[in-house]
Amino acid sequence: MSSLEQGGCLCGAYRYEFNRDRVLSSFHCHCKDCRKTTGSGKSTIVLIPDDAVSTWGNLKTYTVTGSQGAHVSRGFCDTCGSQVSSQVEEMPGLRMIKAGTLDDGTWLKVQSSCWGVTAQPWAPVDEDGAVFERNPELV
């Protein structure tokens, strides 16, 4: 049985929904950019095909070149500024939803951590899943 998951920004001006069965992976990212944009030790991400997500509202984007050269566009609510999702130009068709924006994330099981090499001592990687020094190689 499939489950429709929903979420959105802090103020509710931006909303999304997707079928849980379409989730490809979930992971913690400890890179410097994720730490800076979340204001914490990591970002917890739900990876899903872009065409599996329905959205309402507007996001402003801010694009940077990541440590390994990828072009990462982060989407923020244009009303309250909450970071909701990101996309990587070199990974077309995929969306990374910030798990903290889910209305109910109790079902989520984090499978791995990336950028373990830059994890802070006060926010260590979760050793229960796979740990990648940097970004995992996608085949």
N, C-alpha and C positions, 0 to 999 in steps of 0.2 A: 504494500500500500504506500503510495507516495504522500509526501507531506509538503504543503505549500508554506514556505518560510517568508517572513516579512521583516522589514527593518527600515531605518531611515535616520535622518539627522536629529539633533537635539530639539529643534523647534518644530519639526514635522513638515516643513516646507518641501523637503525632498524625501520621497519614499521609493522603496523597491520591493519586489517579490520574486521568488524563484522556487522551483521544485527541488527539494533536498536531494532527490535521486540524481540530479545533474551535477552535483558538486564533484570536482575532480580531486581535490586535496585540501588540506588545511594545515597551516604551519605558523610558527613564530619566526619573525625576521628580526635579527639583532643588529642590522646595519645602522650606521650613523644617521643616515637620512630618516629611517623609520623611527629611531629614537627621538630625533629632533621634531618630527611632525606629530608624534604622539605625546611628547613630553614625558615619556616613561622609558623603561628598559627595552621594550620591544613592541612590535606590532603583531597582532594575531590576525591572520589572513585566511579567507575562504576563497579558493581558486575555482572559478566556474566559467563555462563558455559564455561569452558576451551575449549570444543570442538566446540564452536561457533566462536572462534577467529582464523583467519589465520594470520601467521606472516612471516616476511622476515628479515633476519639479525640475529645477535647474541646478547645475553644478558649475562652479568656476574651476578652471584647472591651472595648475602650476607644474611646469615641466622642468626637469633637471636631467643632467647626464650622471648616471650612477657610477659607482666605483669601478665597475667592470665595463663601462662604456655604453650601457643600455640607456634608452631615453624613457624615463618614467614620468607619466603624467598623473598627478594626484588630483582627485576631484573633491572639492569642498562646497558645502551648501552656500549659496550666494546670499543667504539671509543670516544664518547663525555662525557660519564658518566651520562647522563640524566636517572633519575629513571622513568621507564615506567609502570611497573606492579609489583604485588606481589601475592604470593600464600601462603596459610596456610596449613601445612601438615595435620592438623586435619579437614580440609574442602576439601577433594579431589574432583577434577572435577570443582573447581571454580577458577576464576581469578579475580583479582582486578586491573583494569586499572586506572591509574592516569588520572583524567579528564583533567588536564592541558596539556596532550599530544595529545588530540583530535585535528584534523585539524579544525573542526567546532563544538564547544560544545554548540551552542546557543539553541539547542533542549533539553538539559539536565535539568531535574527538580530534585533537591536534596530533598530527602524524609525524611531524619533523620540525627541526629548527635549522634555519640557514644563517649565515654570517656568524657562526659560533665563535670564530676567531676574534670578533669585536664585542662579544657579549661582556657586559659589565659584571663585576663581582657581586653587586647588589641585585642583579637580575640575571642569574646564570641560565644556561640552556637546560631544557628539560631532557635529561638523559634517557627517558623512557622511549623516545622515538629516535629516528635517524637524525644525526647531527652532521651538517655540512659546514666546512670551514667558511665557504663563501656561498655563491649561488650554486644549486645543483645543476648538473648538465642535463638539459632536456633533449630527449631523442626524438 
